Amino acid sequence: MAVNTFLQALRSRQPLMGLWANLDGCAATEVLGATPGLDWIGIDCEHTPRDAADVLTQLRILAASPVAPVVRLASHDAGRIAALLDIGVCNLIAPHVETPEQARAVVRATRYPPQGVRGYASGHRAGAYGRDKHYGANAHDTVCLIAMAETREAMGHIVEIATTEGVDAIYIGAADLACDMGFMGQPSHPEVKAVIETALKSVAAAGCASGISAQTRVLRSEYQALGASLFAVGQDVLLFGAAIERHIAAMNH
């Protein structure tokens, strides 16, 4: 069984820079996979119509790339989580984890009995189509689970979630947190940032890795100083649109 180097780097608190991949098609993923300086690519199933078959295509495109695919789930549905694990997804981000009970439920969805509820199969892609005879015994050690905390309720349970066995990191969803606090579109509002800073400090004190979106170098440095090591520095569709706008503007002036 292959070692999950992304998980190892996350646990050792190595700075990991990633980008959300929301564009359709294969070419954009290939470009991202060959981009120097990127450590991970966020394959988003929450805010796109992607299903397991779409994710499988992305995994195959990135198979030869050093960039790690990290899949954000659409929900906490155990069946959909199992389907993603079976096709070879190793790194998961679970959105909207608000309580330790929810965190434990997601963990159980990633694990075989008796620790969890994941259904066992022997012929799937994750187990090399039956050739990896040790997959079932070792699967728990290779799955990375990142819980997204993105509401005021989640902030109130942040330490309990961070210390849940099977949760490898907490990702602060700043945009949704801002919405929940009444500041839609303002993740850098002073009140929101104050909550984020407290949360990152609490997660670090609990001995857990943490991540957050940080789309400027200054913001990344600020959050890294508070203990964060996993950073989403942009989204392909937004960067694509901005680059086109800059190019057209330059051609017209």
C-alpha angles and dihedrals in degrees: 000000000000119000116246099236092179090059091047091051091047092051092049089051095240110167107259119193120199145167131218111242110209102146116110122239137043103269095068091051091049090052092050092046090056096046114118114233097027115119099178142012121216109222101199121211095162099067100026132058092248119142131185092280091055091048090050089057090052092049092052092050091051096042093102095039125097088220113102119231113227116188122210109210123232090221143338092270107144094212094055091046091052091049091054093047091049093056091053107270108153102171120058134180113200112203126217100017102169105163139032088246090060091046091053091048092054091047090052090052089060096050136072120237137309089033093037150356104258111135115242123237130164105201105057129118094254089062093047089259092297098318095103100075092181098052096102094050094047103034095099091058094055101046116096116201121192117187118211115221108195110148138064089252090055090050088056091056098035097121093046091050092045092052095047108122109250096028107113100182145357119233114200109220097211097179095053091041089055090051092049090051093050097258103108112188092009108098089152094055108131093242092050093046091051090056091046093051092050091048094050091049091049093049091049091049089051089057096247130129118244140197141190143169111272114171098177130056091235093053092047090053091049093052093042089056087056092055105271117137104166114076134182103202100184150328123262096225093052093045090048092052093045092050091052092049092050091049094049091046091051091050091052097050 
